């Protein structure tokens, strides 16, 4: 079977990770190019990996040996690149979030559907072996009916200068929290119905002046009655830390970075520990598995597993959390999705009107 030709749009930190893994760890794919408006960054990364560099996605998308792209530009540019890929008939693996608003998310889903391209979203934790085991254990009833979801994401790296503006990144809830919000519904197989968020810029005053926070706590209420809590910080000096636990009356499943394990199952009289070599960077294998699944969907001509609709669900929770942070009250997810539907309708109506004027 011939290898699938894939390009990466975005030569920053995340784009570089994707490109290096595609070039070295996904044998079913062939990295055919890297594009970035920062031409120097694209040139350096392409030279390192022995591929071609482009200063615009258009040039990369024109390649006859290109079948798909990975979108790893700033979040506010995702929709534009998805549109370009759809126009060129190329499948897309887009970093989270698919777009910054529900209306733009719907637009991305719609343009992909109209063009008949695959659109996968980069929630890489769904491909992590420990999270997949945890989900299987919950589904098998090993903890009983879930009652409590807890998840934390502690980041150690300062926010890059070009990503500090919430209009570019979506802020802490969209940029960081969306992973936890996606996990919540996916692990419990139960939608989040309501959130209450608290947050403050406790370390980075400049970030606060831009309208974002560097520490936040979000309480969740699931439709089925379970409760949840998400903790986010950008100031973990000791290093990146990601942990998740789902508790039920019969036990607990745990995924995290404790020294002894990456994942565990605790029950009456027993603890099962899932070990992983400390030399393997966290989520490296998940990113590889995600890319290989995307390539397999193309090669086997089937649908992707993690879709634009999944991104929409997680984004709605993130936007509700942000609204709760701004208003100081609990926010039902339905409040956000109702507004999103109105925005999408207005966007569609505006596009129709513009097309009519153009005609």
C-alpha positions as CSV (number, residue, x, y, z in Angstrom):
1,X,0.0,0.0,0.0
2,X,1.4,3.4,-0.9
3,X,1.9,5.9,1.9
4,X,-0.6,8.7,2.4
5,X,0.9,12.1,1.6
6,X,0.4,14.6,4.4
7,X,1.4,18.2,5.0
8,X,1.5,20.2,8.2
9,X,0.2,23.8,8.3
10,X,1.9,25.6,11.1
11,X,5.5,25.3,12.1
12,X,5.2,26.5,15.7
13,X,5.5,24.3,18.8
14,X,2.5,22.0,18.1
15,X,3.0,21.9,14.4
16,X,6.6,20.9,14.8
17,X,5.6,18.1,17.1
18,X,3.1,16.8,14.5
19,X,5.6,17.1,11.7
20,X,8.4,15.3,13.5
21,X,6.1,12.5,14.5
22,X,4.7,12.1,11.0
23,X,8.2,12.0,9.6
24,X,9.5,9.5,12.1
25,X,6.8,7.4,13.7
26,X,3.9,7.0,11.3
27,X,5.1,4.6,8.6
28,X,1.8,4.7,6.7
29,X,2.3,8.4,6.0
30,X,4.8,10.5,4.1
31,X,5.4,14.1,5.1
32,X,5.4,16.1,1.9
33,X,5.6,19.6,3.2
34,X,5.3,22.2,5.9
35,X,3.6,25.6,5.5
36,X,3.7,28.6,7.7
37,X,3.3,32.4,7.1
38,X,6.5,32.7,9.1
39,X,8.6,31.4,6.2
40,X,11.8,31.1,8.2
41,X,10.1,28.7,10.7
42,X,8.7,26.6,7.8
43,X,12.1,26.5,6.1
44,X,14.0,25.4,9.3
45,X,11.5,22.7,10.1
46,X,11.3,21.4,6.5
47,X,15.1,21.3,6.3
48,X,15.3,19.4,9.5
49,X,12.9,16.8,8.2
50,X,13.9,16.7,4.6
51,X,10.7,18.0,3.1
52,X,9.4,21.1,1.3
53,X,8.7,24.5,2.9
54,X,5.8,26.8,1.9
55,X,5.0,30.3,3.1
56,X,1.3,29.8,2.5
57,X,-1.1,26.8,2.8
58,X,-2.2,27.3,-0.9
59,X,1.1,26.2,-2.3
60,X,1.1,23.0,-0.1
61,X,-2.5,22.2,-1.0
62,X,-1.8,22.3,-4.7
63,X,0.7,19.4,-4.5
64,X,-0.7,16.4,-6.5
65,X,0.9,14.0,-4.0
66,X,-0.9,15.6,-1.0
67,X,-4.0,13.8,0.4
68,X,-4.4,15.5,3.7
69,X,-3.1,18.2,6.1
70,X,-2.7,18.6,9.8
71,X,-3.8,22.1,10.9
72,X,-1.7,23.4,13.8
73,X,-1.9,27.2,13.3
74,X,-3.3,29.6,16.0
75,X,-6.9,28.6,16.9
76,X,-8.5,31.7,15.4
77,X,-7.1,30.7,12.0
78,X,-8.4,27.1,12.0
79,X,-11.6,27.9,10.0
80,X,-9.7,29.7,7.2
81,X,-7.3,26.8,6.7
82,X,-10.1,24.2,6.9
83,X,-11.9,26.2,4.2
84,X,-8.8,26.2,2.0
85,X,-8.4,22.4,2.4
86,X,-12.0,21.7,1.7
87,X,-11.8,23.8,-1.5
88,X,-8.8,21.7,-2.5
89,X,-10.5,18.4,-1.6
90,X,-7.9,17.5,1.1
91,X,-8.8,15.7,4.3
92,X,-8.1,17.5,7.6
93,X,-6.8,16.6,11.0
94,X,-7.3,19.9,12.9
95,X,-5.8,20.7,16.3
96,X,-8.4,21.6,19.0
97,X,-10.5,23.6,19.0
98,X,-11.9,23.3,15.5
99,X,-12.9,27.0,15.8
100,X,-13.3,29.8,18.4
101,X,-17.1,30.1,18.3
102,X,-20.0,27.6,17.8
103,X,-21.0,29.4,14.6
104,X,-17.5,29.0,13.1
105,X,-17.4,25.4,14.3
106,X,-20.7,24.8,12.5
107,X,-19.3,26.5,9.4
108,X,-16.2,24.3,9.5
109,X,-18.3,21.2,9.8
110,X,-20.6,22.3,7.0
111,X,-17.8,23.2,4.6
112,X,-16.1,19.8,5.2
113,X,-19.4,18.0,4.7
114,X,-20.2,19.9,1.4
115,X,-16.7,19.1,0.1
116,X,-16.9,15.5,1.2
117,X,-13.6,15.6,3.1
118,X,-12.8,13.9,6.4
119,X,-12.5,16.3,9.3
120,X,-10.9,14.9,12.5
121,X,-10.2,17.0,15.6
122,X,-7.1,16.6,17.7
123,X,-8.3,15.5,21.1
124,X,-5.2,13.3,21.5
125,X,-6.1,12.1,25.0
126,X,-8.8,9.9,23.4
127,X,-5.9,8.0,21.8
128,X,-3.9,7.7,25.0
129,X,-3.7,4.0,26.1
130,X,-4.4,4.9,29.8
131,X,-7.5,7.0,29.0
132,X,-8.8,4.3,26.7
133,X,-8.4,1.7,29.4
134,X,-10.1,4.0,31.9
135,X,-13.1,4.5,29.6
136,X,-13.3,0.7,28.9
137,X,-13.3,0.0,32.7
138,X,-16.0,2.6,33.3
139,X,-18.1,1.2,30.5
140,X,-17.7,-2.3,31.8
141,X,-19.1,-1.2,35.2
142,X,-16.0,-1.7,37.2
143,X,-16.6,1.4,39.3
144,X,-20.3,1.2,39.2
145,X,-22.4,4.2,38.1
146,X,-20.0,7.2,38.0
147,X,-20.7,9.8,40.7
148,X,-17.7,12.1,40.5
149,X,-15.3,13.2,37.7
150,X,-12.1,15.0,38.6
151,X,-9.5,16.3,36.2
152,X,-6.6,18.7,36.3
153,X,-4.2,20.2,33.8
154,X,-1.2,22.0,35.2
155,X,1.0,23.7,32.6
156,X,4.5,24.9,33.2
157,X,5.4,26.8,30.0
158,X,4.6,30.6,29.9
159,X,2.0,31.5,27.3
160,X,3.8,32.4,24.1
161,X,3.6,36.2,23.3
162,X,1.5,35.7,20.2
163,X,-0.9,33.5,22.0
164,X,-1.6,35.6,25.1
165,X,-4.6,37.4,23.6
166,X,-7.8,35.4,24.3
167,X,-9.1,36.5,20.9
168,X,-6.2,34.4,19.5
169,X,-6.1,31.5,21.9
170,X,-9.6,31.4,23.4
171,X,-8.2,32.0,26.8
172,X,-7.6,29.3,29.5
173,X,-11.0,27.7,29.2
174,X,-10.8,27.1,25.4
175,X,-7.1,26.6,25.1
176,X,-6.5,24.4,28.1
177,X,-9.8,23.4,29.6
178,X,-11.3,22.0,26.4
179,X,-9.3,18.8,26.8
180,X,-10.8,18.2,30.3
181,X,-14.3,19.2,29.1
182,X,-14.0,16.7,26.2
183,X,-12.8,14.0,28.6
184,X,-15.7,14.6,30.9
185,X,-18.5,13.6,28.5
186,X,-16.4,11.0,26.7
187,X,-15.3,9.0,29.8
188,X,-18.7,9.1,31.6
189,X,-20.7,8.8,28.3
190,X,-23.0,11.5,29.8
191,X,-23.2,15.1,28.7
192,X,-22.3,18.1,30.9
193,X,-25.4,20.1,31.6
194,X,-24.2,23.0,33.7
195,X,-20.9,24.7,34.9
196,X,-19.7,27.1,37.5
197,X,-16.3,28.6,37.1
198,X,-13.9,30.7,39.3
199,X,-10.6,32.1,38.1
200,X,-8.0,34.8,38.6
201,X,-4.6,36.0,37.3
202,X,-2.7,35.2,40.4
203,X,0.8,35.1,38.9
204,X,0.7,36.8,35.5
205,X,-0.8,40.2,36.0
206,X,-0.2,41.1,32.3
207,X,-2.4,38.1,31.3
208,X,-5.1,39.4,33.6
209,X,-4.9,42.8,31.9
210,X,-5.6,41.1,28.6
211,X,-8.8,39.6,30.0
212,X,-7.6,36.1,30.8
213,X,-6.7,34.2,34.0
214,X,-3.8,31.9,34.8
215,X,-5.6,29.7,37.4
216,X,-9.2,28.4,37.3
217,X,-11.5,25.9,38.9
218,X,-14.7,24.7,37.2
219,X,-17.5,22.7,38.8
220,X,-19.6,20.5,36.5
221,X,-23.0,19.0,36.7
222,X,-23.7,16.1,34.3
223,X,-27.1,15.4,32.8
224,X,-27.3,12.0,34.6
225,X,-26.6,13.6,38.0
226,X,-22.9,13.0,38.4
227,X,-20.7,15.9,39.6
228,X,-17.3,17.1,38.4
229,X,-14.4,19.4,39.1
230,X,-11.7,20.7,36.7
231,X,-8.5,22.5,37.8
232,X,-6.4,24.5,35.5
233,X,-3.1,26.4,36.0
234,X,-0.4,27.9,33.9
235,X,2.0,28.2,36.8
236,X,3.2,24.7,37.7
237,X,6.9,25.3,38.3
238,X,7.7,21.6,38.9
239,X,6.5,20.6,35.4
240,X,3.5,19.6,33.3
241,X,1.0,17.6,35.3
242,X,-2.2,15.9,33.9
243,X,-4.4,13.8,36.1
244,X,-8.0,12.5,35.8
245,X,-10.1,10.3,38.1
246,X,-13.6,8.9,37.9
247,X,-15.2,7.7,41.1
248,X,-18.1,5.3,41.5
249,X,-19.6,3.3,44.4
250,X,-17.5,0.3,43.4
251,X,-14.1,1.9,42.9
252,X,-12.1,4.5,41.0
253,X,-10.2,4.8,37.8
254,X,-7.2,7.0,37.8
255,X,-5.0,8.4,35.0
256,X,-2.0,10.6,35.9
257,X,1.6,11.2,36.2
258,X,2.3,9.7,39.6
259,X,5.9,8.2,39.9
260,X,4.7,4.6,40.0
261,X,2.1,4.6,37.3
262,X,0.3,6.3,34.4
263,X,-3.0,4.8,35.2
264,X,-4.7,2.7,37.9
265,X,-7.9,1.0,39.0
266,X,-8.7,0.9,42.7
267,X,-11.4,-1.3,44.1
268,X,-12.2,-3.1,47.4
269,X,-9.1,-5.0,48.4
270,X,-7.1,-4.4,45.2
271,X,-5.3,-1.8,43.1
272,X,-4.4,-2.5,39.4
273,X,-1.5,-0.3,38.2
274,X,-0.7,0.5,34.5
275,X,3.0,1.3,34.2
276,X,4.8,3.1,31.4
277,X,8.5,3.7,31.0
278,X,9.5,7.1,32.3
279,X,11.5,7.7,29.2
280,X,8.4,8.0,27.0
281,X,7.1,11.7,26.9
282,X,3.5,12.0,28.0
283,X,1.0,11.9,25.1
284,X,3.7,11.2,22.5
285,X,2.3,7.8,21.9
286,X,-1.2,9.3,21.9
287,X,-0.3,11.7,19.2
288,X,1.2,8.9,17.1
289,X,-1.9,6.8,17.6
290,X,-4.1,9.7,16.6
291,X,-2.1,10.3,13.4
292,X,-2.1,6.7,12.5
293,X,-5.9,6.4,13.0
294,X,-6.4,9.5,10.7
295,X,-4.2,7.9,8.0
296,X,-6.0,4.6,8.4
297,X,-9.3,6.3,7.9
298,X,-8.1,7.8,4.6
299,X,-6.4,4.5,3.4
300,X,-9.5,2.5,4.2
301,X,-12.0,5.1,3.0
302,X,-14.0,5.3,6.2
303,X,-15.1,8.0,8.6
304,X,-12.8,9.4,11.4
305,X,-13.6,8.6,15.0
306,X,-13.2,12.0,16.6
307,X,-15.3,14.6,14.7
308,X,-16.2,18.2,14.4
309,X,-19.3,17.5,16.5
310,X,-17.1,16.3,19.3
311,X,-15.2,19.6,19.2
312,X,-18.5,21.5,19.2
313,X,-19.6,19.7,22.4
314,X,-16.4,20.4,24.2
315,X,-16.3,24.0,23.0
316,X,-19.8,24.7,24.3
317,X,-18.7,23.6,27.8
318,X,-15.6,25.8,27.5
319,X,-17.7,28.8,26.4
320,X,-20.1,28.3,29.2
321,X,-17.3,28.1,31.7
322,X,-15.9,31.4,30.3
323,X,-19.3,33.0,30.6
324,X,-19.6,31.8,34.2
325,X,-16.2,33.3,34.9
326,X,-17.3,36.6,33.5
327,X,-20.8,36.7,35.1
328,X,-20.1,35.0,38.4
329,X,-23.0,32.6,38.1
330,X,-23.7,29.1,37.0
331,X,-24.3,28.7,33.3
332,X,-26.3,25.9,31.6
333,X,-24.8,24.5,28.5
334,X,-28.1,25.0,26.7
335,X,-27.7,28.8,27.2
336,X,-24.6,28.7,25.1
337,X,-25.8,26.3,22.4
338,X,-29.0,28.3,21.9
339,X,-26.9,31.4,21.3
340,X,-24.6,29.4,19.1
341,X,-27.5,28.3,16.9
342,X,-28.7,31.9,16.6
343,X,-25.2,33.0,15.6
344,X,-24.9,30.2,13.0
345,X,-28.2,31.1,11.5
346,X,-27.2,34.8,11.3
347,X,-23.9,33.7,9.7
348,X,-25.6,31.5,7.1
349,X,-28.2,34.3,6.4
350,X,-25.4,36.8,5.9
351,X,-23.5,34.5,3.5
352,X,-26.7,33.9,1.5
353,X,-27.4,37.6,1.3
354,X,-23.8,38.3,0.2
355,X,-24.0,35.5,-2.4
356,X,-27.2,37.1,-3.7
357,X,-25.5,40.5,-4.0
358,X,-22.6,38.9,-5.8
359,X,-25.0,37.2,-8.2
